[in-house]
Structures are given as C-alpha cells and as structure tokens.
C-alpha cells in the first residue's frame, strides 16, 4: 500500500458507557480512562479463557511468544 501511496482510513469502534457513547480507534491513547479500560478488558479476556475461549493466533505472523500473540490479538480489537 505504501508503494502505491494508498492511505487507509482508520476503523472506529463505539461503546456506550453510563449513558454516553465513546468513539475510538485502534491504538487510541486519548481517553482519560485508558487504565480502567485496559483493566476491564483484561478481566473480560480472563473470563473468556476460563469459559473455554481459545484465541485463533494463525493470523499473527510475528515471531513472538504465545502470551505476546494473545496481547496483540486483544489490543487489535480495542
């Protein structure tokens, strides 16, 4: 894409929390609640794994440890 000078517009996600809609994109670090957001996501991820969720890491081509791949998957969804 870089060679052809194609620029991809970022995708956005929305979440409604306490009656207010929050919009964010991947790697968005602008929220004053960033720490709480990541802490809550970590709790949800742990619960998903406890319930039997097995992440599909076949799309991660980086040569890193399994735990790092899981972090990459989790943060990609944010």
mmCIF file of the N, C-alpha and C atoms, coordinates in Angstrom:
data_MODEL
# 
_entry.id   MODEL 
# 
loop_
_atom_site.group_PDB 
_atom_site.id 
_atom_site.type_symbol 
_atom_site.label_atom_id 
_atom_site.label_alt_id 
_atom_site.label_comp_id 
_atom_site.label_asym_id 
_atom_site.label_entity_id 
_atom_site.label_seq_id 
_atom_site.pdbx_PDB_ins_code 
_atom_site.Cartn_x 
_atom_site.Cartn_y 
_atom_site.Cartn_z 
_atom_site.occupancy 
_atom_site.B_iso_or_equiv 
_atom_site.pdbx_formal_charge 
_atom_site.auth_seq_id 
_atom_site.auth_comp_id 
_atom_site.auth_asym_id 
_atom_site.auth_atom_id 
_atom_site.pdbx_PDB_model_num 
ATOM 1   N N  . UNK A 1 1  ? 0.821   -1.187  0.000  1.00 0.00 ? 1  UNK A N  1 
ATOM 2   C CA . UNK A 1 1  ? 0.000   0.000   0.000  1.00 0.00 ? 1  UNK A CA 1 
ATOM 3   C C  . UNK A 1 1  ? 0.865   1.251   0.000  1.00 0.00 ? 1  UNK A C  1 
ATOM 4   N N  . UNK A 1 2  ? 1.960   1.203   0.729  1.00 0.00 ? 2  UNK A N  1 
ATOM 5   C CA . UNK A 1 2  ? 2.835   2.376   0.771  1.00 0.00 ? 2  UNK A CA 1 
ATOM 6   C C  . UNK A 1 2  ? 3.425   2.694   -0.598 1.00 0.00 ? 2  UNK A C  1 
ATOM 7   N N  . UNK A 1 3  ? 3.808   1.627   -1.326 1.00 0.00 ? 3  UNK A N  1 
ATOM 8   C CA . UNK A 1 3  ? 4.399   1.823   -2.652 1.00 0.00 ? 3  UNK A CA 1 
ATOM 9   C C  . UNK A 1 3  ? 3.434   2.540   -3.592 1.00 0.00 ? 3  UNK A C  1 
ATOM 10  N N  . UNK A 1 4  ? 2.160   2.252   -3.443 1.00 0.00 ? 4  UNK A N  1 
ATOM 11  C CA . UNK A 1 4  ? 1.158   2.858   -4.320 1.00 0.00 ? 4  UNK A CA 1 
ATOM 12  C C  . UNK A 1 4  ? 0.555   4.124   -3.712 1.00 0.00 ? 4  UNK A C  1 
ATOM 13  N N  . UNK A 1 5  ? 1.074   4.520   -2.541 1.00 0.00 ? 5  UNK A N  1 
ATOM 14  C CA . UNK A 1 5  ? 0.616   5.726   -1.823 1.00 0.00 ? 5  UNK A CA 1 
ATOM 15  C C  . UNK A 1 5  ? -0.876  5.691   -1.513 1.00 0.00 ? 5  UNK A C  1 
ATOM 16  N N  . UNK A 1 6  ? -1.330  4.503   -1.165 1.00 0.00 ? 6  UNK A N  1 
ATOM 17  C CA . UNK A 1 6  ? -2.723  4.330   -0.763 1.00 0.00 ? 6  UNK A CA 1 
ATOM 18  C C  . UNK A 1 6  ? -2.793  4.516   0.746  1.00 0.00 ? 6  UNK A C  1 
ATOM 19  N N  . UNK A 1 7  ? -3.728  5.328   1.175  1.00 0.00 ? 7  UNK A N  1 
ATOM 20  C CA . UNK A 1 7  ? -3.882  5.576   2.606  1.00 0.00 ? 7  UNK A CA 1 
ATOM 21  C C  . UNK A 1 7  ? -5.202  4.974   3.076  1.00 0.00 ? 7  UNK A C  1 
ATOM 22  N N  . UNK A 1 8  ? -5.124  4.161   4.113  1.00 0.00 ? 8  UNK A N  1 
ATOM 23  C CA . UNK A 1 8  ? -6.305  3.512   4.667  1.00 0.00 ? 8  UNK A CA 1 
ATOM 24  C C  . UNK A 1 8  ? -6.882  4.384   5.774  1.00 0.00 ? 8  UNK A C  1 
ATOM 25  N N  . UNK A 1 9  ? -8.167  4.600   5.696  1.00 0.00 ? 9  UNK A N  1 
ATOM 26  C CA . UNK A 1 9  ? -8.839  5.329   6.763  1.00 0.00 ? 9  UNK A CA 1 
ATOM 27  C C  . UNK A 1 9  ? -8.996  4.397   7.966  1.00 0.00 ? 9  UNK A C  1 
ATOM 28  N N  . UNK A 1 10 ? -8.755  4.899   9.165  1.00 0.00 ? 10 UNK A N  1 
ATOM 29  C CA . UNK A 1 10 ? -8.880  4.022   10.337 1.00 0.00 ? 10 UNK A CA 1 
ATOM 30  C C  . UNK A 1 10 ? -10.337 3.640   10.602 1.00 0.00 ? 10 UNK A C  1 
ATOM 31  N N  . UNK A 1 11 ? -10.511 2.429   11.120 1.00 0.00 ? 11 UNK A N  1 
ATOM 32  C CA . UNK A 1 11 ? -11.835 1.993   11.539 1.00 0.00 ? 11 UNK A CA 1 
ATOM 33  C C  . UNK A 1 11 ? -12.090 2.461   12.968 1.00 0.00 ? 11 UNK A C  1 
ATOM 34  N N  . UNK A 1 12 ? -13.319 2.675   13.309 1.00 0.00 ? 12 UNK A N  1 
ATOM 35  C CA . UNK A 1 12 ? -13.661 3.147   14.643 1.00 0.00 ? 12 UNK A CA 1 
ATOM 36  C C  . UNK A 1 12 ? -14.620 2.181   15.321 1.00 0.00 ? 12 UNK A C  1 
ATOM 37  N N  . UNK A 1 13 ? -14.571 2.164   16.635 1.00 0.00 ? 13 UNK A N  1 
ATOM 38  C CA . UNK A 1 13 ? -15.493 1.379   17.449 1.00 0.00 ? 13 UNK A CA 1 
ATOM 39  C C  . UNK A 1 13 ? -16.238 2.337   18.364 1.00 0.00 ? 13 UNK A C  1 
ATOM 40  N N  . UNK A 1 14 ? -17.433 1.927   18.750 1.00 0.00 ? 14 UNK A N  1 
ATOM 41  C CA . UNK A 1 14 ? -18.231 2.724   19.658 1.00 0.00 ? 14 UNK A CA 1 
ATOM 42  C C  . UNK A 1 14 ? -18.614 1.861   20.844 1.00 0.00 ? 14 UNK A C  1 
ATOM 43  N N  . UNK A 1 15 ? -18.679 2.492   22.012 1.00 0.00 ? 15 UNK A N  1 
ATOM 44  C CA . UNK A 1 15 ? -19.159 1.794   23.208 1.00 0.00 ? 15 UNK A CA 1 
ATOM 45  C C  . UNK A 1 15 ? -20.003 2.785   24.014 1.00 0.00 ? 15 UNK A C  1 
ATOM 46  N N  . UNK A 1 16 ? -21.101 2.301   24.521 1.00 0.00 ? 16 UNK A N  1 
ATOM 47  C CA . UNK A 1 16 ? -21.944 3.128   25.367 1.00 0.00 ? 16 UNK A CA 1 
ATOM 48  C C  . UNK A 1 16 ? -21.650 2.764   26.811 1.00 0.00 ? 16 UNK A C  1 
ATOM 49  N N  . UNK A 1 17 ? -21.250 3.753   27.587 1.00 0.00 ? 17 UNK A N  1 
ATOM 50  C CA . UNK A 1 17 ? -20.896 3.528   28.987 1.00 0.00 ? 17 UNK A CA 1 
ATOM 51  C C  . UNK A 1 17 ? -21.525 4.623   29.826 1.00 0.00 ? 17 UNK A C  1 
ATOM 52  N N  . UNK A 1 18 ? -22.330 4.214   30.787 1.00 0.00 ? 18 UNK A N  1 
ATOM 53  C CA . UNK A 1 18 ? -23.039 5.146   31.673 1.00 0.00 ? 18 UNK A CA 1 
ATOM 54  C C  . UNK A 1 18 ? -23.790 6.208   30.884 1.00 0.00 ? 18 UNK A C  1 
ATOM 55  N N  . UNK A 1 19 ? -24.477 5.748   29.820 1.00 0.00 ? 19 UNK A N  1 
ATOM 56  C CA . UNK A 1 19 ? -25.331 6.633   29.045 1.00 0.00 ? 19 UNK A CA 1 
ATOM 57  C C  . UNK A 1 19 ? -24.620 7.525   28.047 1.00 0.00 ? 19 UNK A C  1 
ATOM 58  N N  . UNK A 1 20 ? -23.309 7.402   27.927 1.00 0.00 ? 20 UNK A N  1 
ATOM 59  C CA . UNK A 1 20 ? -22.558 8.239   26.990 1.00 0.00 ? 20 UNK A CA 1 
ATOM 60  C C  . UNK A 1 20 ? -21.858 7.345   25.969 1.00 0.00 ? 20 UNK A C  1 
ATOM 61  N N  . UNK A 1 21 ? -21.902 7.746   24.693 1.00 0.00 ? 21 UNK A N  1 
ATOM 62  C CA . UNK A 1 21 ? -21.259 6.990   23.622 1.00 0.00 ? 21 UNK A CA 1 
ATOM 63  C C  . UNK A 1 21 ? -19.819 7.476   23.468 1.00 0.00 ? 21 UNK A C  1 
ATOM 64  N N  . UNK A 1 22 ? -18.883 6.523   23.474 1.00 0.00 ? 22 UNK A N  1 
ATOM 65  C CA . UNK A 1 22 ? -17.457 6.817   23.309 1.00 0.00 ? 22 UNK A CA 1 
ATOM 66  C C  . UNK A 1 22 ? -16.999 6.199   21.998 1.00 0.00 ? 22 UNK A C  1 
ATOM 67  N N  . UNK A 1 23 ? -16.268 6.968   21.199 1.00 0.00 ? 23 UNK A N  1 
ATOM 68  C CA . UNK A 1 23 ? -15.760 6.514   19.902 1.00 0.00 ? 23 UNK A CA 1 
ATOM 69  C C  . UNK A 1 23 ? -14.243 6.447   19.979 1.00 0.00 ? 23 UNK A C  1 
ATOM 70  N N  . UNK A 1 24 ? -13.664 5.362   19.447 1.00 0.00 ? 24 UNK A N  1 
ATOM 71  C CA . UNK A 1 24 ? -12.214 5.220   19.496 1.00 0.00 ? 24 UNK A CA 1 
ATOM 72  C C  . UNK A 1 24 ? -11.740 4.344   18.346 1.00 0.00 ? 24 UNK A C  1 
ATOM 73  N N  . UNK A 1 25 ? -10.452 4.409   18.078 1.00 0.00 ? 25 UNK A N  1 
ATOM 74  C CA . UNK A 1 25 ? -9.851  3.571   17.034 1.00 0.00 ? 25 UNK A CA 1 
ATOM 75  C C  . UNK A 1 25 ? -8.727  2.753   17.656 1.00 0.00 ? 25 UNK A C  1 
ATOM 76  N N  . UNK A 1 26 ? -8.169  1.828   16.877 1.00 0.00 ? 26 UNK A N  1 
ATOM 77  C CA . UNK A 1 26 ? -7.064  1.003   17.371 1.00 0.00 ? 26 UNK A CA 1 
ATOM 78  C C  . UNK A 1 26 ? -5.905  1.890   17.797 1.00 0.00 ? 26 UNK A C  1 
ATOM 79  N N  . UNK A 1 27 ? -5.264  1.538   18.889 1.00 0.00 ? 27 UNK A N  1 
ATOM 80  C CA . UNK A 1 27 ? -4.132  2.276   19.454 1.00 0.00 ? 27 UNK A CA 1 
ATOM 81  C C  . UNK A 1 27 ? -4.484  3.685   19.897 1.00 0.00 ? 27 UNK A C  1 
ATOM 82  N N  . UNK A 1 28 ? -5.759  3.974   20.095 1.00 0.00 ? 28 UNK A N  1 
ATOM 83  C CA . UNK A 1 28 ? -6.179  5.290   20.587 1.00 0.00 ? 28 UNK A CA 1 
ATOM 84  C C  . UNK A 1 28 ? -5.788  5.411   22.051 1.00 0.00 ? 28 UNK A C  1 
ATOM 85  N N  . UNK A 1 29 ? -4.975  6.379   22.359 1.00 0.00 ? 29 UNK A N  1 
ATOM 86  C CA . UNK A 1 29 ? -4.476  6.570   23.723 1.00 0.00 ? 29 UNK A CA 1 
ATOM 87  C C  . UNK A 1 29 ? -5.048  7.838   24.371 1.00 0.00 ? 29 UNK A C  1 
ATOM 88  N N  . UNK A 1 30 ? -6.110  8.408   23.793 1.00 0.00 ? 30 UNK A N  1 
ATOM 89  C CA . UNK A 1 30 ? -6.588  9.722   24.225 1.00 0.00 ? 30 UNK A CA 1 
ATOM 90  C C  . UNK A 1 30 ? -7.530  9.701   25.422 1.00 0.00 ? 30 UNK A C  1 
ATOM 91  N N  . UNK A 1 31 ? -8.075  8.560   25.767 1.00 0.00 ? 31 UNK A N  1 
ATOM 92  C CA . UNK A 1 31 ? -9.055  8.516   26.848 1.00 0.00 ? 31 UNK A CA 1 
ATOM 93  C C  . UNK A 1 31 ? -8.404  8.715   28.213 1.00 0.00 ? 31 UNK A C  1 
ATOM 94  N N  . UNK A 1 32 ? -9.010  9.550   29.052 1.00 0.00 ? 32 UNK A N  1 
ATOM 95  C CA . UNK A 1 32 ? -8.501  9.683   30.422 1.00 0.00 ? 32 UNK A CA 1 
ATOM 96  C C  . UNK A 1 32 ? -8.766  8.424   31.253 1.00 0.00 ? 32 UNK A C  1 
ATOM 97  N N  . UNK A 1 33 ? -9.564  7.508   30.722 1.00 0.00 ? 33 UNK A N  1 
ATOM 98  C CA . UNK A 1 33 ? -9.912  6.268   31.410 1.00 0.00 ? 33 UNK A CA 1 
ATOM 99  C C  . UNK A 1 33 ? -9.159  5.073   30.838 1.00 0.00 ? 33 UNK A C  1 
ATOM 100 N N  . UNK A 1 34 ? -8.076  5.314   30.140 1.00 0.00 ? 34 UNK A N  1 
ATOM 101 C CA . UNK A 1 34 ? -7.344  4.261   29.449 1.00 0.00 ? 34 UNK A CA 1 
ATOM 102 C C  . UNK A 1 34 ? -6.963  3.111   30.383 1.00 0.00 ? 34 UNK A C  1 
ATOM 103 N N  . UNK A 1 35 ? -6.455  3.415   31.546 1.00 0.00 ? 35 UNK A N  1 
ATOM 104 C CA . UNK A 1 35 ? -6.063  2.387   32.518 1.00 0.00 ? 35 UNK A CA 1 
ATOM 105 C C  . UNK A 1 35 ? -7.233  1.510   32.922 1.00 0.00 ? 35 UNK A C  1 
ATOM 106 N N  . UNK A 1 36 ? -8.371  2.147   33.206 1.00 0.00 ? 36 UNK A N  1 
ATOM 107 C CA . UNK A 1 36 ? -9.559  1.387   33.604 1.00 0.00 ? 36 UNK A CA 1 
ATOM 108 C C  . UNK A 1 36 ? -10.091 0.540   32.444 1.00 0.00 ? 36 UNK A C  1 
ATOM 109 N N  . UNK A 1 37 ? -10.027 1.084   31.233 1.00 0.00 ? 37 UNK A N  1 
ATOM 110 C CA . UNK A 1 37 ? -10.500 0.346   30.061 1.00 0.00 ? 37 UNK A CA 1 
ATOM 111 C C  . UNK A 1 37 ? -9.678  -0.919  29.879 1.00 0.00 ? 37 UNK A C  1 
ATOM 112 N N  . UNK A 1 38 ? -8.349  -0.789  29.908 1.00 0.00 ? 38 UNK A N  1 
ATOM 113 C CA . UNK A 1 38 ? -7.496  -1.957  29.720 1.00 0.00 ? 38 UNK A CA 1 
ATOM 114 C C  . UNK A 1 38 ? -7.644  -2.952  30.869 1.00 0.00 ? 38 UNK A C  1 
ATOM 115 N N  . UNK A 1 39 ? -7.848  -2.463  32.080 1.00 0.00 ? 39 UNK A N  1 
ATOM 116 C CA . UNK A 1 39 ? -8.047  -3.359  33.220 1.00 0.00 ? 39 UNK A CA 1 
ATOM 117 C C  . UNK A 1 39 ? -9.332  -4.159  33.047 1.00 0.00 ? 39 UNK A C  1 
ATOM 118 N N  . UNK A 1 40 ? -10.397 -3.502  32.600 1.00 0.00 ? 40 UNK A N  1 
ATOM 119 C CA . UNK A 1 40 ? -11.670 -4.194  32.389 1.00 0.00 ? 40 UNK A CA 1 
ATOM 120 C C  . UNK A 1 40 ? -11.559 -5.196  31.238 1.00 0.00 ? 40 UNK A C  1 
ATOM 121 N N  . UNK A 1 41 ? -10.873 -4.814  30.172 1.00 0.00 ? 41 UNK A N  1 
ATOM 122 C CA . UNK A 1 41 ? -10.671 -5.741  29.058 1.00 0.00 ? 41 UNK A CA 1 
ATOM 123 C C  . UNK A 1 41 ? -9.872  -6.965  29.487 1.00 0.00 ? 41 UNK A C  1 
ATOM 124 N N  . UNK A 1 42 ? -8.891  -6.767  30.350 1.00 0.00 ? 42 UNK A N  1 
ATOM 125 C CA . UNK A 1 42 ? -8.100  -7.897  30.851 1.00 0.00 ? 42 UNK A CA 1 
ATOM 126 C C  . UNK A 1 42 ? -8.978  -8.849  31.656 1.00 0.00 ? 42 UNK A C  1 
ATOM 127 N N  . UNK A 1 43 ? -9.883  -8.297  32.474 1.00 0.00 ? 43 UNK A N  1 
ATOM 128 C CA . UNK A 1 43 ? -10.814 -9.135  33.235 1.00 0.00 ? 43 UNK A CA 1 
ATOM 129 C C  . UNK A 1 43 ? -11.707 -9.940  32.287 1.00 0.00 ? 43 UNK A C  1 
ATOM 130 N N  . UNK A 1 44 ? -12.225 -9.262  31.250 1.00 0.00 ? 44 UNK A N  1 
ATOM 131 C CA . UNK A 1 44 ? -13.088 -9.944  30.285 1.00 0.00 ? 44 UNK A CA 1 
ATOM 132 C C  . UNK A 1 44 ? -12.338 -11.040 29.546 1.00 0.00 ? 44 UNK A C  1 
ATOM 133 N N  . UNK A 1 45 ? -11.103 -10.759 29.152 1.00 0.00 ? 45 UNK A N  1 
ATOM 134 C CA . UNK A 1 45 ? -10.300 -11.768 28.461 1.00 0.00 ? 45 UNK A CA 1 
ATOM 135 C C  . UNK A 1 45 ? -10.043 -12.981 29.347 1.00 0.00 ? 45 UNK A C  1 
ATOM 136 N N  . UNK A 1 46 ? -9.739  -12.749 30.606 1.00 0.00 ? 46 UNK A N  1 
ATOM 137 C CA . UNK A 1 46 ? -9.515  -13.864 31.544 1.00 0.00 ? 46 UNK A CA 1 
ATOM 138 C C  . UNK A 1 46 ? -10.783 -14.697 31.692 1.00 0.00 ? 46 UNK A C  1 
ATOM 139 N N  . UNK A 1 47 ? -11.922 -14.023 31.802 1.00 0.00 ? 47 UNK A N  1 
ATOM 140 C CA . UNK A 1 47 ? -13.183 -14.744 31.938 1.00 0.00 ? 47 UNK A CA 1 
ATOM 141 C C  . UNK A 1 47 ? -13.486 -15.562 30.684 1.00 0.00 ? 47 UNK A C  1 
ATOM 142 N N  . UNK A 1 48 ? -13.207 -14.997 29.505 1.00 0.00 ? 48 UNK A N  1 
ATOM 143 C CA . UNK A 1 48 ? -13.434 -15.722 28.258 1.00 0.00 ? 48 UNK A CA 1 
ATOM 144 C C  . UNK A 1 48 ? -12.584 -16.991 28.210 1.00 0.00 ? 48 UNK A C  1 
ATOM 145 N N  . UNK A 1 49 ? -11.325 -16.890 28.609 1.00 0.00 ? 49 UNK A N  1 
ATOM 146 C CA . UNK A 1 49 ? -10.427 -18.044 28.605 1.00 0.00 ? 49 UNK A CA 1 
ATOM 147 C C  . UNK A 1 49 ? -10.889 -19.085 29.620 1.00 0.00 ? 49 UNK A C  1 
ATOM 148 N N  . UNK A 1 50 ? -11.330 -18.624 30.802 1.00 0.00 ? 50 UNK A N  1 
ATOM 149 C CA . UNK A 1 50 ? -11.862 -19.542 31.811 1.00 0.00 ? 50 UNK A CA 1 
ATOM 150 C C  . UNK A 1 50 ? -13.079 -20.303 31.276 1.00 0.00 ? 50 UNK A C  1 
ATOM 151 N N  . UNK A 1 51 ? -13.869 -19.648 30.438 1.00 0.00 ? 51 UNK A N  1 
ATOM 152 C CA . UNK A 1 51 ? -15.078 -20.257 29.877 1.00 0.00 ? 51 UNK A CA 1 
ATOM 153 C C  . UNK A 1 51 ? -14.787 -21.135 28.658 1.00 0.00 ? 51 UNK A C  1 
ATOM 154 N N  . UNK A 1 52 ? -13.503 -21.206 28.252 1.00 0.00 ? 52 UNK A N  1 
ATOM 155 C CA . UNK A 1 52 ? -13.143 -22.108 27.170 1.00 0.00 ? 52 UNK A CA 1 
ATOM 156 C C  . UNK A 1 52 ? -12.736 -21.459 25.860 1.00 0.00 ? 52 UNK A C  1 
ATOM 157 N N  . UNK A 1 53 ? -12.705 -20.141 25.817 1.00 0.00 ? 53 UNK A N  1 
ATOM 158 C CA . UNK A 1 53 ? -12.300 -19.447 24.588 1.00 0.00 ? 53 UNK A CA 1 
ATOM 159 C C  . UNK A 1 53 ? -10.842 -19.752 24.270 1.00 0.00 ? 53 UNK A C  1 
ATOM 160 N N  . UNK A 1 54 ? -10.577 -20.105 23.016 1.00 0.00 ? 54 UNK A N  1 
ATOM 161 C CA . UNK A 1 54 ? -9.213  -20.351 22.557 1.00 0.00 ? 54 UNK A CA 1 
ATOM 162 C C  . UNK A 1 54 ? -8.939  -19.379 21.413 1.00 0.00 ? 54 UNK A C  1 
ATOM 163 N N  . UNK A 1 55 ? -8.042  -18.418 21.607 1.00 0.00 ? 55 UNK A N  1 
ATOM 164 C CA . UNK A 1 55 ? -7.785  -17.438 20.548 1.00 0.00 ? 55 UNK A CA 1 
ATOM 165 C C  . UNK A 1 55 ? -7.154  -18.077 19.322 1.00 0.00 ? 55 UNK A C  1 
ATOM 166 N N  . UNK A 1 56 ? -7.575  -17.627 18.138 1.00 0.00 ? 56 UNK A N  1 
ATOM 167 C CA . UNK A 1 56 ? -7.012  -18.100 16.873 1.00 0.00 ? 56 UNK A CA 1 
ATOM 168 C C  . UNK A 1 56 ? -5.824  -17.210 16.537 1.00 0.00 ? 56 UNK A C  1 
ATOM 169 N N  . UNK A 1 57 ? -4.630  -17.723 16.723 1.00 0.00 ? 57 UNK A N  1 
ATOM 170 C CA . UNK A 1 57 ? -3.414  -16.937 16.514 1.00 0.00 ? 57 UNK A CA 1 
ATOM 171 C C  . UNK A 1 57 ? -2.773  -17.197 15.161 1.00 0.00 ? 57 UNK A C  1 
ATOM 172 N N  . UNK A 1 58 ? -3.502  -17.871 14.267 1.00 0.00 ? 58 UNK A N  1 
ATOM 173 C CA . UNK A 1 58 ? -2.938  -18.188 12.954 1.00 0.00 ? 58 UNK A CA 1 
ATOM 174 C C  . UNK A 1 58 ? -2.681  -16.946 12.105 1.00 0.00 ? 58 UNK A C  1 
ATOM 175 N N  . UNK A 1 59 ? -3.363  -15.847 12.414 1.00 0.00 ? 59 UNK A N  1 
ATOM 176 C CA . UNK A 1 59 ? -3.176  -14.630 11.621 1.00 0.00 ? 59 UNK A CA 1 
ATOM 177 C C  . UNK A 1 59 ? -1.983  -13.796 12.090 1.00 0.00 ? 59 UNK A C  1 
ATOM 178 N N  . UNK A 1 60 ? -1.389  -14.159 13.232 1.00 0.00 ? 60 UNK A N  1 
ATOM 179 C CA . UNK A 1 60 ? -0.245  -13.406 13.752 1.00 0.00 ? 60 UNK A CA 1 
ATOM 180 C C  . UNK A 1 60 ? 1.029   -14.032 13.212 1.00 0.00 ? 60 UNK A C  1 
ATOM 181 N N  . UNK A 1 61 ? 1.709   -13.289 12.378 1.00 0.00 ? 61 UNK A N  1 
ATOM 182 C CA . UNK A 1 61 ? 2.896   -13.817 11.713 1.00 0.00 ? 61 UNK A CA 1 
ATOM 183 C C  . UNK A 1 61 ? 4.197   -13.402 12.395 1.00 0.00 ? 61 UNK A C  1 
ATOM 184 N N  . UNK A 1 62 ? 4.105   -12.639 13.470 1.00 0.00 ? 62 UNK A N  1 
ATOM 185 C CA . UNK A 1 62 ? 5.295   -12.206 14.195 1.00 0.00 ? 62 UNK A CA 1 
ATOM 186 C C  . UNK A 1 62 ? 5.908   -13.380 14.953 1.00 0.00 ? 62 UNK A C  1 
ATOM 187 N N  . UNK A 1 63 ? 7.209   -13.395 15.058 1.00 0.00 ? 63 UNK A N  1 
ATOM 188 C CA . UNK A 1 63 ? 7.923   -14.456 15.783 1.00 0.00 ? 63 UNK A CA 1 
ATOM 189 C C  . UNK A 1 63 ? 8.073   -14.030 17.240 1.00 0.00 ? 63 UNK A C  1 
ATOM 190 N N  . UNK A 1 64 ? 6.986   -14.207 18.010 1.00 0.00 ? 64 UNK A N  1 
ATOM 191 C CA . UNK A 1 64 ? 6.968   -13.819 19.423 1.00 0.00 ? 64 UNK A CA 1 
ATOM 192 C C  . UNK A 1 64 ? 6.329   -14.940 20.246 1.00 0.00 ? 64 UNK A C  1 
ATOM 193 N N  . UNK A 1 65 ? 6.451   -14.846 21.552 1.00 0.00 ? 65 UNK A N  1 
ATOM 194 C CA . UNK A 1 65 ? 5.879   -15.833 22.467 1.00 0.00 ? 65 UNK A CA 1 
ATOM 195 C C  . UNK A 1 65 ? 4.352   -15.850 22.361 1.00 0.00 ? 65 UNK A C  1 
ATOM 196 N N  . UNK A 1 66 ? 3.757   -16.987 22.759 1.00 0.00 ? 66 UNK A N  1 
ATOM 197 C CA . UNK A 1 66 ? 2.306   -17.139 22.728 1.00 0.00 ? 66 UNK A CA 1 
ATOM 198 C C  . UNK A 1 66 ? 1.605   -16.033 23.519 1.00 0.00 ? 66 UNK A C  1 
ATOM 199 N N  . UNK A 1 67 ? 2.124   -15.712 24.710 1.00 0.00 ? 67 UNK A N  1 
ATOM 200 C CA . UNK A 1 67 ? 1.492   -14.689 25.538 1.00 0.00 ? 67 UNK A CA 1 
ATOM 201 C C  . UNK A 1 67 ? 1.500   -13.332 24.840 1.00 0.00 ? 67 UNK A C  1 
ATOM 202 N N  . UNK A 1 68 ? 2.556   -13.048 24.104 1.00 0.00 ? 68 UNK A N  1 
ATOM 203 C CA . UNK A 1 68 ? 2.641   -11.789 23.363 1.00 0.00 ? 68 UNK A CA 1 
ATOM 204 C C  . UNK A 1 68 ? 1.641   -11.779 22.203 1.00 0.00 ? 68 UNK A C  1 
ATOM 205 N N  . UNK A 1 69 ? 1.464   -12.926 21.563 1.00 0.00 ? 69 UNK A N  1 
ATOM 206 C CA . UNK A 1 69 ? 0.486   -13.028 20.484 1.00 0.00 ? 69 UNK A CA 1 
ATOM 207 C C  . UNK A 1 69 ? -0.926  -12.757 21.010 1.00 0.00 ? 69 UNK A C  1 
ATOM 208 N N  . UNK A 1 70 ? -1.226  -13.293 22.186 1.00 0.00 ? 70 UNK A N  1 
ATOM 209 C CA . UNK A 1 70 ? -2.544  -13.066 22.793 1.00 0.00 ? 70 UNK A CA 1 
ATOM 210 C C  . UNK A 1 70 ? -2.739  -11.584 23.061 1.00 0.00 ? 70 UNK A C  1 
ATOM 211 N N  . UNK A 1 71 ? -1.710  -10.921 23.584 1.00 0.00 ? 71 UNK A N  1 
ATOM 212 C CA . UNK A 1 71 ? -1.811  -9.475  23.818 1.00 0.00 ? 71 UNK A CA 1 
ATOM 213 C C  . UNK A 1 71 ? -2.048  -8.733  22.508 1.00 0.00 ? 71 UNK A C  1 
ATOM 214 N N  . UNK A 1 72 ? -1.348  -9.136  21.455 1.00 0.00 ? 72 UNK A N  1 
ATOM 215 C CA . UNK A 1 72 ? -1.529  -8.487  20.160 1.00 0.00 ? 72 UNK A CA 1 
ATOM 216 C C  . UNK A 1 72 ? -2.967  -8.645  19.663 1.00 0.00 ? 72 UNK A C  1 
ATOM 217 N N  . UNK A 1 73 ? -3.523  -9.821  19.818 1.00 0.00 ? 73 UNK A N  1 
ATOM 218 C CA . UNK A 1 73 ? -4.907  -10.049 19.413 1.00 0.00 ? 73 UNK A CA 1 
ATOM 219 C C  . UNK A 1 73 ? -5.864  -9.206  20.234 1.00 0.00 ? 73 UNK A C  1 
ATOM 220 N N  . UNK A 1 74 ? -5.667  -9.195  21.532 1.00 0.00 ? 74 UNK A N  1 
ATOM 221 C CA . UNK A 1 74 ? -6.563  -8.440  22.410 1.00 0.00 ? 74 UNK A CA 1 
ATOM 222 C C  . UNK A 1 74 ? -6.521  -6.953  22.103 1.00 0.00 ? 74 UNK A C  1 
ATOM 223 N N  . UNK A 1 75 ? -5.361  -6.412  21.884 1.00 0.00 ? 75 UNK A N  1 
ATOM 224 C CA . UNK A 1 75 ? -5.239  -4.977  21.651 1.00 0.00 ? 75 UNK A CA 1 
ATOM 225 C C  . UNK A 1 75 ? -5.653  -4.595  20.249 1.00 0.00 ? 75 UNK A C  1 
ATOM 226 N N  . UNK A 1 76 ? -5.609  -5.532  19.321 1.00 0.00 ? 76 UNK A N  1 
ATOM 227 C CA . UNK A 1 76 ? -6.065  -5.235  17.960 1.00 0.00 ? 76 UNK A CA 1 
ATOM 228 C C  . UNK A 1 76 ? -7.566  -4.964  17.947 1.00 0.00 ? 76 UNK A C  1 
ATOM 229 N N  . UNK A 1 77 ? -8.288  -5.633  18.834 1.00 0.00 ? 77 UNK A N  1 
ATOM 230 C CA . UNK A 1 77 ? -9.741  -5.444  18.878 1.00 0.00 ? 77 UNK A CA 1 
ATOM 231 C C  . UNK A 1 77 ? -10.101 -4.126  19.526 1.00 0.00 ? 77 UNK A C  1 
ATOM 232 N N  . UNK A 1 78 ? -9.211  -3.471  20.269 1.00 0.00 ? 78 UNK A N  1 
ATOM 233 C CA . UNK A 1 78 ? -9.513  -2.259  21.012 1.00 0.00 ? 78 UNK A CA 1 
ATOM 234 C C  . UNK A 1 78 ? -9.562  -1.066  20.116 1.00 0.00 ? 78 UNK A C  1 
# 
